[in-house]
Amino acid sequence: MDLRVSARMEDVPLSAPLRRILNKLTPEKFAVLKDQLINSGIDSADILQGVMHLIFDKAVLEPTFCPMYSELCHDLNTALPQFPPEEPDGKPIAFRRILLNTCQEAFEGADNLRAEIRQMTAPEQESERRDKEKMVKLRTLGNIRLIGELFKQKMVPEKIVHHCIQHLLGQDLKSPPAEENVEALCHLFNTVGKQLEENPKSRSIIDSYFSSMKQLANNQRLASRMRFMVRDVIELRANKWIPRREEIKAKTINEIHSEAEQKLGLRPGSTNMRNGRGASNVMGMGAGNSFGIGRPGGLMPGMPGMPGMVRKMPGMPAMDSDGLEGLSGRLVNKNENLVPSPALPPSQGRSQAPVLKPSVGNARLLPQGTGGFFTGKPSALLQNSTARPLTASGPNVGVAEPLIQGLSGGSKSTVGISKVQEFEKDRFSAPTPVMEKPLSSGKPPADLDKKSKSLLEEYFSVRDCEEAKLCVQELKWPDYYPTFVQQAILLAMENSERHIELVGKLLEFLYSEKTLSDKDIEAGLMFIANEFDDTAIDIPLAPKFLGELVGMLCLAGATDFRVLKDIMVKVDNKSRQRAIFDSALRIYKSRPSTGALGAHGDDLIECEKLIS
């Protein structure tokens, strides 16, 4: 964006709300956010111009979304009013006129900007010159794409498109046009070629354009990449403007689901979990489940007795992933033996957890008087023993773990006693210790994201690392820690630089306390890198924030510049790569105690190669 435009926009009322609306704009939310934009209070020419400049800059920097932005421009031009001219004899200020003037200025001013950049020949200006060249190229191609999409919306006259083509082709065919113009020309024909040729009056003119392009395709003075690009456009026209590959465009979530279903051969709607279809069966919450979930009086998710909430007792047969366990030489469903136990007296708080009912084949081995159940009371055979009553170790434990220290006393049946002793010895002689940090297994609880977001928001408020550490440990799902790192970084990026510092401090503390490992932090950073190009579109300062955070973690020893290199490899945009690298290096060098960068020399060289 031109600095003058940026300065002008800062003074425009409603600038921040309008930016937030545009940052959230996607094909999925287009209709809702468009209405919000129209009703956001655009009641003056200054605000109208500010809105147009915001949309223009978003469109030229995000060419994939140009069809959506052009449709937005068409709807805004229809819905928004015109305002009186600044001069007495001037034309009314309308959205369409401001937009076309801006597109024209950007198109005609690109050559002047490139000429100014070529004059930056000093060695110390080399880096700045490369960055400016990339930005001019990005904005030029984005402007061309926007002009083409506006032509499809009938907001740009056809004569303006012909003017652009003639300007890009140049007058002297003996000397080929600049490579930037050739690439822009190809992008323009890819966008509007089919629509131009549908007009019979334009076909002869288009024939002359392609005659010139055939000469360009054979001109050896033109770079081979440009020649092949021109040939692709010529072949596209010969193929009646049907592209060989699918055009990259923004899609709604439903369109993505439909494509996935077609590729995988699934029935329609099977991947649409966002609307809840099929979710009940996947989560075991269908109408036919044996736990009464979703029915009045049934169990709620997270209550004792839910699947996955039963602690494995020592000596119990192992559960398979499909919910079956081996018992007495046969397979039984692990849910068929869970029955609710009677509620505890009111003085004891919550009701007792369900207990495990063994199969009939093993019931004769149970202590007499239990009725085939393990309960919280000692059996009749153990009344004279030193065994402690069975208790649950926590509110979410469904089966108690008795610690039998010994058996004494007599019974009417010696055989019965020996069998019970043998049974108790086999099952309870070596109790499994309770671990503070259990290994993650199976499907993680559904509320982990909600819990981690809540603890992060609380940390941002109270800024107590020790309290945050306890909250992280209470998640009790170590496999989730990389996702927690990702969520912390994204939440900080959505706020401010101060939040980035807080998250860096928190991650450094959790690493020093051995709550998080370097592998957790690295995995979380790579989660961010995999989606970073999309994140940077919504959060323009994301490259700077991410680089600063990596620099802080490198200082703490929680990661290194090898991870920085891996992050940069995942980022496609060179300017974003440079912003990440420069920010990380600046933070790392900010502390004199860090010493030289020699230990990271190879990784630094690889990083510099990526941005060179």
Beta strands, then each sheet from edge to edge (+ up, - down):
strand 1: 324-327
strand 2: 330-333
strand 3: 338-339
strand 4: 355-356
sheet 1: 1+ 2-
sheet 2: 3+ 4-
end
